[in-house]
Amino acid sequence: MFRVLRDRTFGRLFAAQLVALVGTGLLTVALGLLAYDLAGADAGAVLGTALAIKMIAYVAVAPVISVVADRLPRTVLLVGADAIRAGVALLLPLVDQTWQIYLLVFVLQAASATFTPAFQSMIPQVLPDEADYTRALSLSRLAYDLESLLSPVLAATLLTLMTYNYLFLGTVAGFVGSALLVTTTSLPRGAVADRSAPLLQRITLGARVMAGRPVLRALLAMNMVVAAATALVVVDTVVYVHGSSTGVAVALGCFGGGSMVVALMLPRLPAAFGERRIMLTGAALLPAGLAATTLMVVTDSGPTVQWPLLAVIWSALGAGTSIINTPSARLLRDESNERDRAAVFSAQFSLFHACFLFTYPLAGWVGAQLGQVVAAAASTALATLAALLAARAWPARSAHVAMAVAGRR
């Protein structure tokens, strides 16, 4: 897997991704502590609102930026996004009102919604070889999982030496480091944008391409499967472990560990089994894991299940999300051409996060009002329906498979 880092361009871009991820991880911890300073017992509501704003920014900004900024050099686009994120991180320690947090979070996530799809859509040009591209996707997935595990540990270590406000400086350093690495990298040129169509048609191009191709319609359905499982883990883990900070860390570590195992194994699997069989396996695993979660009845004293069961279920959910998420970029690459690829990646980024606008409230509000069993059952039903739609939409002998046999376009 790691041999793709020998490619100078990808190696630098991956390093940029890593340092930006570390900065983001430190920001997550610092933002939670800042919210507690401002809102006290209402910090959860502040963070919940900030999370909703993040998703709205992802959904609304990505497809628009991909069109409005389609003629900007990629270096300018990526460095500009990093500069905005660094600027926001510098301003966050100065806020004294919750509305200021919401405004800055929107700007920060709008910049992330600019950076991430542009970054992802460029990698197929950097690594045109099928095997190398698969390794790069697995490496990227591994980086996300490691960040989720190691950033809280790094933040906790730093907090023994300094106040949380200094964590924002670590965030700034991450984004500045990312910008410097991008600046010193020779990036491939994108396709010349066609602006003959009306603006609205260009903004919706990626979504229309995805809706018009059976394989990408299946991916849209699988996005909902992943969102249903991820939302339950993110929102309700603290409830299942009865507020134990150690329990949250261990449970989320199991989820991330399951994802990492798949990321390490996946480069060897597509050639043997094909994306359809692999990803639909993940789409079947997630509803099964969610159904098993209904066995973990929460009482006043915590979950009635033993920790080994929770660890197994959360690991299975992490594996299932990685089975779907890691190969998804291959589908986007193979089902698009160079002229519409950036739009398709932006549409996937936007539509994937749109699912969370539904699944986060489903996991949180239903769990709070009707109980965790009902929330898990509702998430199971949603994931099962979406998985069945994905299997039906993705033909066994798809155009994607035909392209893989005939050779990349």
VMD Tcl script that draws the C-alpha trace (Angstrom):
set ca {
  {0.00 0.00 0.00}
  {2.70 2.47 1.01}
  {4.65 2.25 -2.23}
  {2.35 4.86 -3.82}
  {4.04 7.39 -1.56}
  {7.08 7.07 -3.83}
  {5.14 9.16 -6.35}
  {6.42 12.64 -5.52}
  {3.16 14.45 -6.27}
  {0.92 12.05 -4.39}
  {3.39 11.83 -1.51}
  {3.26 15.59 -0.99}
  {-0.51 15.73 -1.35}
  {-0.91 12.90 1.14}
  {1.38 14.72 3.57}
  {-0.78 17.83 3.11}
  {-3.85 15.77 3.90}
  {-2.22 14.34 7.04}
  {-1.17 17.65 8.57}
  {-4.56 19.19 7.78}
  {-6.28 16.22 9.44}
  {-4.20 16.64 12.60}
  {-5.13 20.31 12.67}
  {-8.80 19.42 12.26}
  {-8.60 16.88 15.07}
  {-7.14 19.44 17.46}
  {-9.83 21.90 16.39}
  {-12.57 19.43 17.27}
  {-11.32 19.08 20.85}
  {-10.69 22.81 21.27}
  {-14.10 23.73 19.88}
  {-15.83 21.48 22.40}
  {-13.96 23.10 25.29}
  {-14.68 26.58 23.92}
  {-18.39 25.73 23.70}
  {-18.35 24.58 27.32}
  {-16.70 27.84 28.41}
  {-19.38 29.87 26.64}
  {-22.47 27.75 27.25}
  {-21.72 25.50 30.22}
  {-24.35 22.78 30.50}
  {-25.76 23.84 27.11}
  {-22.49 23.06 25.33}
  {-24.04 19.94 23.77}
  {-26.72 22.05 22.13}
  {-24.08 24.45 20.82}
  {-22.02 21.61 19.36}
  {-25.13 19.97 17.91}
  {-26.02 23.21 16.15}
  {-22.44 23.60 14.92}
  {-22.59 20.05 13.54}
  {-25.80 20.85 11.68}
  {-24.21 24.02 10.28}
  {-21.23 21.94 9.14}
  {-23.50 19.62 7.16}
  {-25.45 22.52 5.65}
  {-22.19 24.10 4.51}
  {-21.07 20.81 2.96}
  {-24.37 20.31 1.16}
  {-24.80 23.86 -0.11}
  {-21.25 24.97 -0.90}
  {-19.47 22.06 -2.62}
  {-21.45 21.95 -5.91}
  {-21.55 25.74 -6.19}
  {-17.82 26.21 -5.63}
  {-17.00 23.47 -8.16}
  {-18.72 25.61 -10.82}
  {-17.92 29.16 -9.70}
  {-14.22 28.40 -9.19}
  {-13.83 25.90 -12.04}
  {-11.28 28.03 -13.89}
  {-9.09 28.82 -10.93}
  {-5.74 27.01 -10.90}
  {-5.94 24.08 -8.50}
  {-3.06 25.40 -6.43}
  {-4.88 28.70 -5.88}
  {-8.10 26.90 -4.96}
  {-6.50 24.51 -2.45}
  {-4.15 27.05 -0.88}
  {-6.96 29.59 -0.66}
  {-9.17 27.08 1.17}
  {-6.34 26.28 3.61}
  {-5.70 30.00 4.19}
  {-9.37 30.60 5.05}
  {-9.40 27.63 7.44}
  {-6.24 28.88 9.15}
  {-7.73 32.37 9.48}
  {-10.90 31.01 11.08}
  {-8.84 28.95 13.55}
  {-7.01 32.12 14.57}
  {-10.30 33.94 15.20}
  {-12.05 31.20 17.18}
  {-10.18 31.83 20.50}
  {-11.39 35.45 20.37}
  {-15.14 34.73 20.24}
  {-17.36 35.48 23.23}
  {-20.80 34.71 21.78}
  {-22.21 31.43 20.50}
  {-23.46 33.04 17.27}
  {-19.86 33.89 16.44}
  {-18.98 30.20 16.73}
  {-21.78 29.35 14.29}
  {-20.63 31.96 11.76}
  {-16.99 30.91 11.89}
  {-17.87 27.20 11.72}
  {-19.87 27.85 8.56}
  {-16.95 29.69 6.93}
  {-14.52 26.97 8.04}
  {-16.65 24.14 6.69}
  {-17.37 26.02 3.47}
  {-13.61 26.13 2.93}
  {-13.40 22.39 3.67}
  {-16.21 21.79 1.19}
  {-14.04 23.58 -1.36}
  {-10.80 21.76 -0.54}
  {-11.89 18.14 -0.16}
  {-13.74 17.47 -3.46}
  {-11.08 19.32 -5.45}
  {-8.38 17.26 -3.73}
  {-10.20 13.96 -4.30}
  {-11.00 14.61 -7.96}
  {-7.34 15.31 -8.70}
  {-5.91 12.00 -7.42}
  {-7.07 9.91 -10.45}
  {-4.89 12.12 -12.65}
  {-1.95 11.85 -10.28}
  {-2.24 8.02 -10.06}
  {-3.82 6.75 -13.28}
  {-2.82 3.13 -12.61}
  {-5.78 1.13 -11.23}
  {-3.81 -0.68 -8.53}
  {-2.00 2.46 -7.37}
  {-5.25 4.41 -7.18}
  {-6.83 1.67 -5.05}
  {-3.84 1.75 -2.70}
  {-4.11 5.53 -2.46}
  {-7.79 5.30 -1.49}
  {-7.02 2.77 1.23}
  {-4.16 4.91 2.50}
  {-6.45 7.95 2.63}
  {-9.08 5.97 4.55}
  {-6.39 4.79 6.95}
  {-5.29 8.39 7.52}
  {-8.83 9.45 8.46}
  {-9.18 6.54 10.88}
  {-5.80 7.15 12.50}
  {-6.63 10.82 12.92}
  {-9.87 9.99 14.72}
  {-7.93 7.75 17.11}
  {-4.73 9.74 17.63}
  {-5.85 13.39 17.56}
  {-7.76 13.15 20.88}
  {-4.69 11.52 22.46}
  {-2.43 14.28 21.10}
  {-4.87 16.94 22.29}
  {-5.06 15.38 25.77}
  {-1.27 15.33 25.97}
  {-0.98 18.97 24.92}
  {-3.67 20.01 27.40}
  {-1.46 18.79 30.24}
  {1.06 21.44 29.16}
  {-1.14 24.34 28.00}
  {-4.67 25.74 27.92}
  {-7.04 24.68 25.18}
  {-6.73 28.02 23.35}
  {-3.26 26.97 22.22}
  {-4.79 23.98 20.43}
  {-6.16 26.44 17.89}
  {-2.56 27.37 17.06}
  {-1.94 23.68 16.33}
  {-4.90 23.83 13.96}
  {-3.44 26.89 12.24}
  {-0.10 25.11 11.90}
  {-1.83 22.12 10.29}
  {-3.58 24.21 7.66}
  {-0.51 26.35 6.97}
  {1.57 23.20 6.58}
  {-0.99 21.80 4.17}
  {-0.91 25.01 2.12}
  {2.91 25.00 1.96}
  {2.98 21.39 0.77}
  {0.39 22.12 -1.93}
  {2.33 25.21 -3.03}
  {5.50 23.19 -3.53}
  {3.73 20.45 -5.52}
  {3.29 20.39 -9.27}
  {-0.42 19.70 -9.67}
  {-2.02 18.33 -12.85}
  {-4.14 20.73 -14.85}
  {-7.88 20.19 -14.82}
  {-10.07 19.99 -17.90}
  {-11.11 23.29 -19.46}
  {-14.49 24.21 -18.04}
  {-17.45 24.55 -20.43}
  {-19.49 27.57 -19.40}
  {-21.92 27.53 -22.29}
  {-24.67 25.95 -20.19}
  {-26.72 28.03 -17.71}
  {-25.29 28.35 -14.20}
  {-27.98 26.22 -12.55}
  {-27.37 23.38 -15.01}
  {-23.66 23.48 -14.28}
  {-24.25 23.48 -10.51}
  {-26.52 20.44 -10.79}
  {-24.38 18.63 -13.39}
  {-22.74 16.25 -10.91}
  {-26.04 15.29 -9.30}
  {-27.63 14.72 -12.70}
  {-24.72 12.51 -13.79}
  {-25.05 10.45 -10.61}
  {-28.82 10.13 -10.96}
  {-28.47 9.04 -14.59}
  {-26.03 6.16 -14.05}
  {-27.16 2.97 -12.30}
  {-23.88 2.38 -10.44}
  {-23.85 5.92 -9.03}
  {-27.53 5.66 -8.10}
  {-26.55 2.61 -6.08}
  {-23.78 4.64 -4.45}
  {-26.31 7.31 -3.50}
  {-28.38 4.65 -1.73}
  {-25.30 3.26 0.01}
  {-24.50 6.78 1.25}
  {-27.68 6.54 3.32}
  {-26.67 3.12 4.66}
  {-23.34 4.54 5.85}
  {-24.98 7.66 7.27}
  {-27.51 5.62 9.29}
  {-24.75 3.54 10.91}
  {-22.30 6.40 11.44}
  {-24.92 8.69 12.98}
  {-25.94 6.08 15.52}
  {-22.31 5.56 16.55}
  {-21.45 9.27 16.70}
  {-24.61 10.40 18.48}
  {-25.46 7.50 20.78}
  {-22.13 5.96 21.82}
  {-22.04 8.24 24.87}
  {-25.49 6.95 25.86}
  {-24.54 3.29 25.50}
  {-21.48 3.74 27.71}
  {-23.47 5.90 30.16}
  {-21.36 9.01 29.77}
  {-18.02 7.37 30.53}
  {-15.25 9.31 28.76}
  {-13.07 6.20 28.79}
  {-15.97 4.16 27.44}
  {-16.52 6.62 24.61}
  {-12.84 6.49 23.66}
  {-12.77 2.68 23.70}
  {-16.03 2.31 21.76}
  {-15.02 4.82 19.10}
  {-11.63 3.15 18.97}
  {-13.38 -0.15 18.13}
  {-15.33 1.61 15.37}
  {-12.16 3.17 13.94}
  {-10.24 -0.08 14.35}
  {-12.79 -1.99 12.27}
  {-12.49 0.63 9.56}
  {-8.69 0.50 9.61}
  {-8.59 -3.29 9.23}
  {-10.71 -3.03 6.09}
  {-8.59 -0.17 4.72}
  {-5.48 -2.34 5.06}
  {-7.10 -5.36 3.39}
  {-9.05 -3.65 0.62}
  {-6.31 -3.07 -1.99}
  {-6.18 -6.84 -2.62}
  {-9.92 -7.42 -2.88}
  {-11.39 -5.54 -5.90}
  {-9.40 -7.55 -8.46}
  {-10.69 -10.80 -6.95}
  {-14.30 -9.91 -6.19}
  {-15.18 -6.63 -7.92}
  {-16.56 -3.45 -6.36}
  {-20.21 -4.54 -6.61}
  {-19.82 -7.65 -4.47}
  {-17.53 -5.90 -1.99}
  {-19.65 -2.80 -1.48}
  {-22.97 -4.63 -1.32}
  {-21.42 -6.86 1.33}
  {-20.77 -3.71 3.35}
  {-24.32 -2.56 2.66}
  {-25.60 -5.85 4.13}
  {-23.23 -5.79 7.11}
  {-24.34 -2.37 8.36}
  {-28.08 -3.14 8.77}
  {-27.12 -6.39 10.49}
  {-24.89 -4.50 12.91}
  {-27.59 -1.92 13.56}
  {-30.12 -4.68 14.21}
  {-27.74 -6.22 16.74}
  {-27.56 -2.82 18.44}
  {-31.23 -3.15 19.42}
  {-30.08 -5.86 21.86}
  {-28.18 -3.25 23.86}
  {-31.02 -1.93 26.00}
  {-30.00 1.20 27.90}
  {-31.06 1.53 31.52}
  {-30.32 4.09 34.22}
  {-27.17 2.18 35.08}
  {-25.95 1.91 31.48}
  {-26.21 -0.72 28.76}
  {-27.27 -4.20 29.81}
  {-24.87 -5.88 27.37}
  {-21.31 -6.90 28.06}
  {-18.46 -4.84 26.61}
  {-17.32 -7.61 24.24}
  {-20.67 -7.42 22.40}
  {-20.47 -3.64 22.09}
  {-16.89 -3.91 20.84}
  {-17.81 -6.51 18.22}
  {-20.82 -4.55 16.95}
  {-18.98 -1.23 16.78}
  {-16.02 -2.89 15.02}
  {-18.42 -4.45 12.49}
  {-20.08 -1.08 11.87}
  {-16.66 0.53 11.34}
  {-15.69 -2.23 8.91}
  {-18.97 -1.88 7.01}
  {-18.61 1.87 6.55}
  {-15.04 1.45 5.28}
  {-16.10 -1.33 2.87}
  {-18.43 1.19 1.23}
  {-16.52 4.45 1.64}
  {-13.06 3.34 0.54}
  {-13.92 2.05 -2.98}
  {-16.54 4.75 -3.65}
  {-14.01 7.09 -5.27}
  {-13.19 4.34 -7.80}
  {-16.83 4.31 -8.85}
  {-16.86 8.10 -9.19}
  {-13.71 7.98 -11.31}
  {-14.83 5.15 -13.58}
  {-18.37 6.48 -14.04}
  {-17.25 9.99 -15.00}
  {-15.03 11.57 -17.61}
  {-12.39 14.22 -17.15}
  {-14.74 17.09 -18.01}
  {-17.44 16.25 -15.47}
  {-15.29 14.48 -12.85}
  {-14.88 17.48 -10.53}
  {-18.65 18.05 -10.61}
  {-19.34 14.40 -9.82}
  {-16.92 14.35 -6.87}
  {-18.48 17.57 -5.55}
  {-21.97 16.13 -5.92}
  {-20.99 12.97 -4.02}
  {-19.44 15.06 -1.25}
  {-22.56 17.18 -0.98}
  {-25.17 14.43 -1.27}
  {-23.33 12.11 1.12}
  {-23.36 14.74 3.85}
  {-26.99 15.60 3.08}
  {-27.88 12.14 4.39}
  {-26.65 13.15 7.83}
  {-29.15 15.98 8.00}
  {-31.70 13.16 8.29}
  {-29.80 10.46 10.17}
  {-28.35 12.63 12.96}
  {-31.82 13.75 14.12}
  {-33.10 10.19 13.68}
  {-30.42 8.80 16.00}
  {-30.51 11.69 18.47}
  {-34.08 12.88 18.78}
  {-35.74 9.49 18.42}
  {-33.32 8.03 20.96}
  {-34.01 10.84 23.42}
  {-37.79 10.78 23.02}
  {-38.60 7.11 22.39}
  {-35.55 5.26 23.63}
  {-32.40 3.75 22.18}
  {-34.08 0.54 21.05}
  {-36.50 2.49 18.86}
  {-33.68 4.66 17.50}
  {-31.62 1.59 16.62}
  {-34.65 -0.11 15.05}
  {-35.47 2.98 12.98}
  {-31.86 3.25 11.82}
  {-31.90 -0.46 10.95}
  {-35.06 -0.07 8.87}
  {-33.64 2.93 7.02}
  {-30.30 1.20 6.32}
  {-32.05 -1.99 5.18}
  {-34.29 -0.13 2.74}
  {-31.34 1.83 1.34}
  {-29.25 -1.35 0.97}
  {-32.07 -3.06 -0.95}
  {-32.38 -0.03 -3.24}
  {-28.61 -0.12 -3.86}
  {-28.66 -3.81 -4.77}
  {-31.59 -3.24 -7.12}
  {-30.05 -0.16 -8.77}
  {-26.64 -1.73 -9.40}
  {-26.95 -4.29 -12.22}
  {-24.83 -7.41 -11.89}
  {-23.22 -6.68 -15.25}
  {-22.92 -2.92 -15.12}
  {-21.31 -0.43 -17.44}
  {-18.70 0.07 -14.72}
  {-17.71 -3.61 -14.92}
  {-17.61 -3.43 -18.70}
  {-15.29 -0.45 -18.56}
  {-12.99 -2.24 -16.12}
  {-12.74 -5.18 -18.50}
  {-12.26 -3.07 -21.62}
  {-9.78 -0.72 -19.98}
  {-9.99 2.70 -18.38}
  {-11.23 5.56 -20.56}
}
mol new
graphics top color blue
foreach p $ca { graphics top sphere $p radius 0.5 }
foreach p [lrange $ca 0 end-1] q [lrange $ca 1 end] { graphics top cylinder $p $q radius 0.2 }
display resetview
